[in-house]
Amino acid sequence: MKLGFIGAGNMGGAIIKGLIKSGRIKAEDINVTEKNAAILESMAKEQGIVPCKDHNELINNSDIVFMAVKPVVFPSVIAAVKDKIRDKRPLLISMAAGITTESIGKMLGFDTPVVRMMPNINAEILMSATALCKNETASDKDIETAEDILSAIGMTARIDENMFGVFSAIAGCSPAYVYLFIDSLARGAQKMGMNKKQALEIAAAAVAGSAEMFSRSDKHPWELIDKVCSPGGTTIEGVCTLEEYKFEAAVVKAVENSVIKDMSMNKN
Ligand SMILES: NC(=O)c1ccc[n+]([C@@H]2O[C@H](COP(=O)([O-])OP(=O)(O)OC[C@H]3O[C@@H](n4cnc5c(N)ncnc54)[C@H](OP(=O)(O)O)[C@@H]3O)[C@@H](O)[C@H]2O)c1
């Protein structure tokens, strides 16, 4: 399976590195075009990917083409590659935020298999949560192939395309919410006398361990909460304090407002 990446910046570059690191795809099977010559040169030298002189060469040599350029330049890149895509018919995988499979179809002007994906920044450490959907022309096999490749950089979830905004809030924005939570835990510890740096390390480990514990269990979060709250103890005191200060309501409102913002941005 030969892959092509149009754009190898933050996200394209992270996915390429993840795929190579995981051993799922060999570097010599990854073709790249990248406007920034320095990035392309260093990826060829350090990762061993195949730099292509132009998009035509990339599409000719690829079964799957990842569109990894910013949404603002996406339409012009599609305009530049559409004739070649019509001839070669690779599976097109777009990661452009806010650009639907329907609008990609309109930009192309013909039916072709398209998978839309939305990774998150944790792709860099092979722990992305990646959403996927497909257009009508793409087959089940196409989306399975995309899932198989992208599972190399973390978990994948097939969702309805109208849920991409919601996914972005809980997977794309949430790293920032979690960093805020980690910092708040550490700040509490600092207030009570612990060195902040050490408190941050401890808080991050506790958050990562709790997420892993939840993922491995088949229990509802509240069952796990009850398990660590001994009657009259310190944890239930803290949990009730968070409830008193409307922790859950604040998080739910943050997700809701992120989704509303996403919807308003995509209307413009
Ligand atoms: N970063 C994230 O956390 C994230 C999360 C989810 C989805 N995404 C999506 O991923 C896509 C890429 O985002 P990014 O953050 O990786 O952007 P980025 O860092 O700017 O990477 C895009 C790269 O593509 C290059 N490029 C621009 N025009 C090109 C062309 N015609 N041919 C080849 N390369 C070209 C850019 O070069 P120049 O800089 O020289 O223009 C840049 O190096 C976007 O659609 C975004 O919505 C990103």
The ligand as an ORCA input file, in Angstrom:
! r2SCAN-3c Opt
* xyz 0 1
  N      -2.777     20.650     13.950
  C      -3.796     20.017     14.505
  O      -3.834     19.792     15.729
  C      -4.914     19.479     13.645
  C      -5.938     18.727     14.253
  C      -6.964     18.220     13.437
  C      -6.964     18.478     12.068
  N      -5.972     19.223     11.525
  C      -6.022     19.478     10.086
  O      -4.809     19.057      9.509
  C      -4.551     19.857      8.355
  C      -3.124     20.350      8.435
  O      -3.002     21.186      9.586
  P      -1.577     21.473     10.215
  O      -1.809     21.979     11.581
  O      -0.690     20.290     10.006
  O      -1.100     22.671      9.249
  P       0.403     23.077      8.898
  O       1.304     22.789     10.054
  O       0.351     24.462      8.358
  O       0.796     22.046      7.743
  C       0.388     22.183      6.411
  C       1.632     22.086      5.559
  O       1.224     22.042      4.208
  C       2.096     22.891      3.466
  N       1.438     23.303      2.244
  C       0.680     24.416      2.007
  N       0.266     24.415      0.734
  C       0.765     23.310      0.148
  C       0.701     22.771     -1.161
  N       0.025     23.380     -2.132
  N       1.345     21.599     -1.394
  C       2.032     20.968     -0.422
  N       2.154     21.448      0.828
  C       1.517     22.586      1.111
  C       2.376     24.028      4.403
  O       3.542     24.725      3.996
  P       3.629     26.324      4.327
  O       3.562     26.423      5.815
  O       4.948     26.729      3.734
  O       2.438     26.968      3.659
  C       2.565     23.295      5.725
  O       3.891     22.859      5.911
  C      -5.561     21.004      8.363
  O      -6.537     20.794      7.393
  C      -6.161     20.958      9.745
  O      -7.531     21.349      9.743
  C      -4.943     19.726     12.284
*
